[in-house]
Amino acid sequence: MNLFDEISAILQDILDIEGRDITPESYMIRELGAESIDLLELSVALNGRLHVEINDDDIFLKTLRMDMKEAHQQGVEAATFLAVRFPYLGQERLRGIVADIPGGPTLKVRDIVAYLNWQIEKNRGA
């Protein structure tokens, strides 16, 4: 099963967009125009299709700004702090997210793929 293809198919339906508009590097909100209700629909659809537990805060990086603020308050480099909170994202991606914050919402399709891969691997190990 190709997780990107699954996500793309769901997004095409929910957002009423063409598949060619969706790439792993697509920003969910900035480029694809996803709104909160769309993310909720995506979460439900992914859970139903993949039978994977979805934590909306984690998969959609909802606590990102609060976590970055906490890192700053603790005097910890943001990407290092975020690696504990979002273990499915690599250091390079986390540094990219931190640098990209001024541009607006940073969630990309590939972040959702990474989360799902991580959850599936966790389930296999359980």
C-alpha positions as CSV (number, residue, x, y, z in Angstrom):
1,M,0.0,0.0,0.0
2,N,1.3,3.4,-0.9
3,L,0.3,5.9,1.8
4,F,0.9,8.9,-0.3
5,D,-1.6,7.6,-2.9
6,E,-4.1,6.8,-0.2
7,I,-3.8,10.3,1.2
8,S,-3.9,11.9,-2.2
9,A,-7.1,10.0,-3.1
10,I,-8.8,11.1,0.1
11,L,-7.6,14.7,-0.3
12,Q,-8.9,14.8,-3.9
13,D,-12.3,13.9,-2.7
14,I,-12.4,16.1,0.4
15,L,-10.9,19.2,-1.2
16,D,-12.3,18.6,-4.7
17,I,-8.9,19.1,-6.3
18,E,-7.0,17.3,-9.0
19,G,-4.4,14.6,-8.1
20,R,-1.7,16.4,-10.0
21,D,-2.1,19.3,-7.5
22,I,-1.0,17.1,-4.6
23,T,2.6,16.2,-4.0
24,P,4.5,15.1,-0.9
25,E,5.8,18.7,-0.6
26,S,2.4,20.3,-0.9
27,Y,1.4,22.5,2.1
28,M,-1.9,21.3,3.4
29,I,-3.3,24.8,4.2
30,R,-1.1,27.2,2.3
31,E,-1.4,25.5,-1.1
32,L,-4.2,22.9,-1.0
33,G,-6.5,25.2,1.0
34,A,-7.4,22.6,3.7
35,E,-9.4,24.0,6.6
36,S,-10.0,22.6,10.0
37,I,-13.1,20.6,8.9
38,D,-11.2,19.2,6.0
39,L,-8.4,18.0,8.4
40,L,-11.1,16.4,10.6
41,E,-12.6,14.6,7.6
42,L,-9.1,13.5,6.6
43,S,-8.4,12.1,10.0
44,V,-11.7,10.1,10.1
45,A,-11.1,8.8,6.5
46,L,-7.5,7.7,7.3
47,N,-8.7,5.9,10.4
48,G,-11.4,4.2,8.5
49,R,-9.2,3.1,5.6
50,L,-6.0,2.3,7.4
51,H,-7.3,1.3,10.8
52,V,-4.6,3.4,12.4
53,E,-5.1,5.4,15.6
54,I,-4.9,9.1,14.6
55,N,-4.1,11.8,17.2
56,D,-5.1,15.0,15.5
57,D,-2.7,17.1,17.6
58,D,0.2,15.0,16.4
59,I,-0.7,14.3,12.8
60,F,-1.6,17.9,12.0
61,L,1.1,19.5,14.2
62,K,-1.6,21.4,16.1
63,T,0.6,22.1,19.2
64,L,3.7,23.2,17.2
65,R,3.7,26.8,18.1
66,M,3.0,26.1,21.8
67,D,5.8,23.5,21.7
68,M,8.2,26.0,20.2
69,K,7.3,28.5,22.8
70,E,7.9,25.9,25.5
71,A,11.3,25.1,24.0
72,H,12.2,28.8,24.0
73,Q,11.2,29.1,27.7
74,Q,13.3,26.1,28.6
75,G,16.3,27.4,26.6
76,V,16.3,24.3,24.3
77,E,16.8,24.5,20.6
78,A,13.4,24.2,19.0
79,A,14.1,21.3,16.6
80,T,15.6,19.3,19.4
81,F,12.6,19.9,21.6
82,L,10.2,19.1,18.7
83,A,12.0,15.8,18.0
84,V,10.6,14.5,21.3
85,R,7.1,15.8,20.6
86,F,7.0,14.6,16.9
87,P,9.3,11.6,16.8
88,Y,8.2,10.6,13.3
89,L,9.7,13.7,11.7
90,G,13.4,13.8,11.2
91,Q,15.8,16.5,12.4
92,E,16.1,17.9,8.9
93,R,12.4,18.3,8.5
94,L,12.0,19.8,12.0
95,R,14.7,22.4,11.2
96,G,12.8,23.2,8.0
97,I,9.6,23.6,9.9
98,V,11.2,25.9,12.5
99,A,12.7,28.0,9.7
100,D,9.4,28.0,7.8
101,I,7.1,29.2,10.6
102,P,7.1,32.9,9.5
103,G,5.5,31.7,6.2
104,G,2.4,30.4,7.9
105,P,1.1,26.8,8.5
106,T,3.9,24.4,7.8
107,L,2.1,21.1,7.6
108,K,3.0,19.2,4.4
109,V,1.5,16.0,2.9
110,R,4.7,14.2,3.6
111,D,4.4,15.0,7.3
112,I,1.1,13.1,7.3
113,V,2.7,10.2,5.4
114,A,5.5,10.1,8.0
115,Y,3.0,10.1,10.9
116,L,1.1,7.2,9.3
117,N,4.2,5.2,8.7
118,W,5.3,5.7,12.3
119,Q,1.9,4.6,13.6
120,I,1.8,1.5,11.4
121,E,5.3,0.6,12.5
122,K,4.3,1.1,16.2
123,N,1.3,-1.2,15.6
124,R,3.4,-3.9,14.1
125,G,5.7,-3.8,17.1
126,A,2.9,-4.0,19.6
